[in-house]
Amino acid sequence: MPKELAVNSDQTLAFETDCHLFQDCGYPAPSLWSFQFEPIFSIGGFDFNKPALLAILGSLLVVGFFWAAFGNAKVVPGKLQMVAEVLYDFVRTGIGRAVIGKQAESFVPLLVTLFFTVWMFNLWAIVPVAQLPASSIIAYPIALALVVWVTYMTVTFRTNGFVGGIRNLCVPGGLPKPIYVIVTPIELLSNVFLRPFTLAVRLFANMFAGHVLILVFLIGAWYMLGTVVGTFFAFGSLFMTLVITVFELFIQALQAYVFTILTATYISGALEEPH
């Protein structure tokens, strides 16, 4: 009989350490147990598990970094302030002003916060001990997407009023009138409901898939140890783990950029006058 996997819900990577290829035990593929965690501690009835702790720490790191850089800003910046200014200006100029235009300044703090929070959440995937992107847990992308949804919906109606806001969201200009019977419901569904859904799922799916892929090759490297032939393939699997990890560095930054630039696009659309 095949050996049963030793899986505990509070472990990120749980499998039998003595289970290897050709030892009458199956490959312990990643499953739900890779994303289930026991509470580490509780405060006032709220349980905090590993993803929640990573999300909190990630947020504090982003706040702490910019606080340390700009809390005592100088005319001649030091190294930390200089790095922070370059990063801040990248989002302000490359995303805010490039997409929103002259009205971008009031939204730059939100864009900077979203970009670096998402990036930090993603980076936990390659940090030793953590080894889990907080954004691979769907609750966190949903929370961030809701912040974006509330922002651009508020801007839409504050800028255009109620009637103008509805027209902005549902009535694109320049189309023959009969077509609006079809287009208006589609625009309403897309702009009001699908935007936050796709924004959250895009981030979640990319980070979830990347984490699972790394686990597949990492567990495979361990599983194939034990024989000469297996060890050869284990090094190949370990090499692929390193390659995918490097590729994930690019994907982590890219997803933060995509999330932020889509946010800027939605805000830009909310600021437009209805046609």
PEFEN-V418771 format. One record per residue. RES is the residue in three letters. PSI is psi in degrees with one decimal (NA if undefined). OMEGA is omega in degrees with one decimal (NA if undefined). NEAR is the number of other ideal C-beta (glycine too) atoms within 12 Angstrom. Layout:
RES;PSI;OMEGA;NEAR
RES;PSI;OMEGA;NEAR
//
This chain:
MET;136.7;177.6;6
PRO;146.6;177.5;12
LYS;145.5;178.2;17
GLU;145.8;178.9;14
LEU;140.9;175.9;25
ALA;90.5;-173.5;17
VAL;124.3;173.0;21
ASN;139.3;-174.8;16
SER;-14.5;-179.4;18
ASP;11.8;179.7;17
GLN;137.1;178.6;23
THR;-41.5;-176.1;33
LEU;93.1;-173.1;33
ALA;116.7;174.6;27
PHE;162.2;-177.4;31
GLU;124.4;-178.2;23
THR;-14.9;179.3;19
ASP;12.7;-178.9;16
CYS;113.5;-179.5;26
HIS;173.3;179.6;28
LEU;143.4;179.5;26
PHE;21.8;178.8;18
GLN;29.3;175.0;19
ASP;39.8;173.9;14
CYS;144.1;-174.9;21
GLY;160.7;177.2;19
TYR;121.9;-177.9;27
PRO;78.5;-176.0;31
ALA;147.3;175.7;21
PRO;142.7;-179.4;32
SER;-157.0;-179.6;19
LEU;-29.4;-177.9;13
TRP;-17.8;177.8;24
SER;-12.9;-176.5;34
PHE;14.8;178.2;30
GLN;131.7;-173.8;21
PHE;137.9;174.1;28
GLU;150.3;177.2;19
PRO;137.2;176.2;18
ILE;-40.8;175.7;18
PHE;167.5;-179.7;15
SER;142.9;176.6;12
ILE;116.1;177.0;12
GLY;36.7;179.9;7
GLY;-7.1;177.5;8
PHE;126.5;179.3;12
ASP;134.5;178.8;17
PHE;114.3;177.3;20
ASN;-171.8;-175.2;26
LYS;-49.0;178.5;32
PRO;-39.8;179.1;39
ALA;-41.0;179.1;27
LEU;-40.8;178.3;24
LEU;-38.7;178.7;35
ALA;-42.8;179.6;32
ILE;-46.9;-179.8;25
LEU;-40.5;178.5;26
GLY;-43.7;178.2;35
SER;-42.7;179.6;27
LEU;-35.9;178.4;17
LEU;-41.7;178.7;24
VAL;-47.6;179.1;29
VAL;-44.7;-178.6;21
GLY;-39.1;-179.6;18
PHE;-50.7;-178.0;25
PHE;-29.6;175.7;28
TRP;-45.5;179.6;16
ALA;-34.1;-176.7;19
ALA;-39.0;-172.8;26
PHE;-1.9;-178.9;23
GLY;-31.1;177.7;15
ASN;59.4;-174.3;12
ALA;142.8;-179.1;18
LYS;156.8;178.3;14
VAL;-43.5;173.8;8
VAL;101.9;-172.1;9
PRO;147.3;170.8;18
GLY;-175.0;-175.5;17
LYS;-45.1;-178.3;13
LEU;-45.0;179.2;21
GLN;-37.0;-179.8;23
MET;-44.3;178.3;17
VAL;-44.5;-179.9;18
ALA;-39.2;179.4;27
GLU;-40.0;178.5;24
VAL;-45.4;180.0;17
LEU;-43.6;179.7;28
TYR;-44.0;-178.4;29
ASP;-30.4;176.6;20
PHE;-45.6;179.7;26
VAL;-43.6;-177.6;39
ARG;-47.4;-176.1;28
THR;-48.2;-173.7;22
GLY;-24.3;-179.0;23
ILE;-57.3;-175.1;35
GLY;-63.0;-176.9;33
ARG;-35.8;-178.7;21
ALA;-33.0;-175.9;22
VAL;-47.3;-174.5;28
ILE;-36.5;179.5;33
GLY;-143.7;-173.5;20
LYS;-26.9;-177.7;13
GLN;11.1;-172.8;19
ALA;-30.0;-168.5;27
GLU;-40.3;-178.0;17
SER;-15.0;-178.9;19
PHE;-6.7;-178.3;34
VAL;-43.8;177.9;29
PRO;-39.3;177.5;21
LEU;-45.6;-178.8;32
LEU;-42.2;178.9;43
VAL;-43.8;179.9;36
THR;-46.1;-179.9;29
LEU;-45.7;-177.0;41
PHE;-51.5;-174.3;38
PHE;-26.6;174.9;36
THR;-47.8;178.1;42
VAL;-43.4;-179.7;48
TRP;-43.5;179.8;40
MET;-41.1;175.9;38
PHE;-41.2;-179.1;43
ASN;-37.7;-175.4;44
LEU;-20.7;178.4;34
TRP;-21.5;-178.4;37
ALA;-28.3;-175.7;42
ILE;5.6;178.3;29
VAL;124.3;179.2;22
PRO;146.2;-177.8;11
VAL;-49.2;178.1;14
ALA;-67.1;173.9;26
GLN;41.4;177.0;27
LEU;118.5;174.8;41
PRO;123.3;-179.8;48
ALA;-29.9;-179.6;43
SER;-3.2;173.4;46
SER;-4.7;171.7;41
ILE;116.9;-167.1;33
ILE;-25.8;-177.1;23
ALA;-36.3;-175.4;21
TYR;-44.9;171.8;34
PRO;-35.7;177.9;38
ILE;-44.0;179.9;22
ALA;-43.3;179.5;28
LEU;-40.1;179.0;43
ALA;-34.9;178.0;33
LEU;-36.4;175.2;20
VAL;-44.4;179.0;28
VAL;-44.5;-179.0;38
TRP;-48.2;179.1;30
VAL;-38.2;-178.5;22
THR;-54.3;-174.3;30
TYR;-25.6;174.1;37
MET;-41.1;177.3;28
THR;-45.0;179.7;20
VAL;-39.7;-179.6;29
THR;-51.2;-175.7;33
PHE;-28.5;176.7;23
ARG;-35.5;-178.4;19
THR;-40.1;-170.6;25
ASN;-4.3;-174.0;26
GLY;177.2;-175.5;14
PHE;-52.7;-178.0;15
VAL;-45.3;178.9;14
GLY;-35.5;177.7;21
GLY;-41.7;177.0;28
ILE;-42.9;178.2;20
ARG;-39.0;179.0;25
ASN;-40.3;-176.0;33
LEU;-30.6;-167.1;37
CYS;-16.1;-171.1;28
VAL;88.9;175.9;26
PRO;147.3;-176.3;23
GLY;163.4;172.5;17
GLY;17.9;-179.2;10
LEU;151.2;174.4;16
PRO;140.6;-173.6;11
LYS;-42.3;-178.9;12
PRO;-27.8;-176.9;9
ILE;-23.4;-178.7;16
TYR;-23.1;177.0;20
VAL;-35.0;179.7;14
ILE;-42.7;-171.6;16
VAL;-40.6;-174.3;22
THR;-48.7;177.3;22
PRO;-35.6;179.6;17
ILE;-43.4;178.5;20
GLU;-40.0;177.9;28
LEU;-47.3;179.3;22
LEU;-43.3;-177.1;17
SER;-50.8;-172.2;20
ASN;-31.1;-174.9;31
VAL;-37.5;-172.8;25
PHE;-43.2;-174.0;20
LEU;-30.5;-179.5;20
ARG;-55.8;179.8;33
PRO;-32.9;179.4;30
PHE;-51.4;-178.4;23
THR;-33.7;178.7;24
LEU;-43.5;-179.9;35
ALA;-45.9;-175.0;33
VAL;-36.9;179.3;23
ARG;-48.4;179.9;30
LEU;-48.1;-179.3;45
PHE;-49.2;-174.3;34
ALA;-40.9;179.9;22
ASN;-43.0;-179.2;32
MET;-36.8;177.3;41
PHE;-48.6;-178.5;34
ALA;-41.7;179.6;25
GLY;-41.1;-180.0;37
HIS;-43.0;179.4;39
VAL;-40.3;-179.5;28
LEU;-42.2;177.0;29
ILE;-42.6;178.8;38
LEU;-40.1;-178.8;38
VAL;-48.0;-177.4;25
PHE;-32.8;179.8;32
LEU;-45.8;176.6;31
ILE;-38.3;178.8;35
GLY;-37.8;178.7;30
ALA;-43.6;179.0;31
TRP;-42.1;-175.3;30
TYR;-33.9;-175.4;35
MET;-2.8;174.9;28
LEU;159.0;174.0;25
GLY;-27.6;176.3;22
THR;165.3;-179.2;15
VAL;-48.2;179.9;13
VAL;-44.8;-179.3;15
GLY;-39.6;-179.7;22
THR;-36.8;177.1;20
PHE;-47.5;179.6;17
PHE;-28.1;178.4;24
ALA;-40.3;177.6;26
PHE;-35.3;175.5;20
GLY;-41.5;178.3;18
SER;-39.0;177.6;29
LEU;-38.9;177.1;24
PHE;-42.6;178.7;18
MET;-34.2;176.0;23
THR;-43.8;179.6;28
LEU;-40.7;179.0;19
VAL;-46.0;-178.9;17
ILE;-36.1;178.5;28
THR;-42.6;177.0;28
VAL;-42.1;178.2;17
PHE;-36.2;178.8;22
GLU;-31.6;175.9;34
LEU;-41.6;178.0;23
PHE;-45.0;-178.6;20
ILE;-38.0;-179.7;34
GLN;-46.1;178.3;37
ALA;-39.5;-179.3;24
LEU;-42.6;-179.2;23
GLN;-35.4;175.2;41
ALA;-40.4;179.5;41
TYR;-45.8;-179.3;28
VAL;-44.3;179.6;25
PHE;-43.1;-177.1;45
THR;-40.5;-178.0;40
ILE;-32.2;174.2;29
LEU;-38.5;175.3;32
THR;-46.0;178.7;44
ALA;-37.5;178.6;38
THR;-42.6;179.6;28
TYR;-41.0;178.6;40
ILE;-40.5;177.7;38
SER;-42.9;177.8;28
GLY;-35.5;179.2;30
ALA;-26.6;-179.0;34
LEU;-11.8;-179.3;30
GLU;146.5;175.6;25
GLU;142.5;179.7;15
PRO;146.8;-177.3;24
HIS;NA;NA;17
//
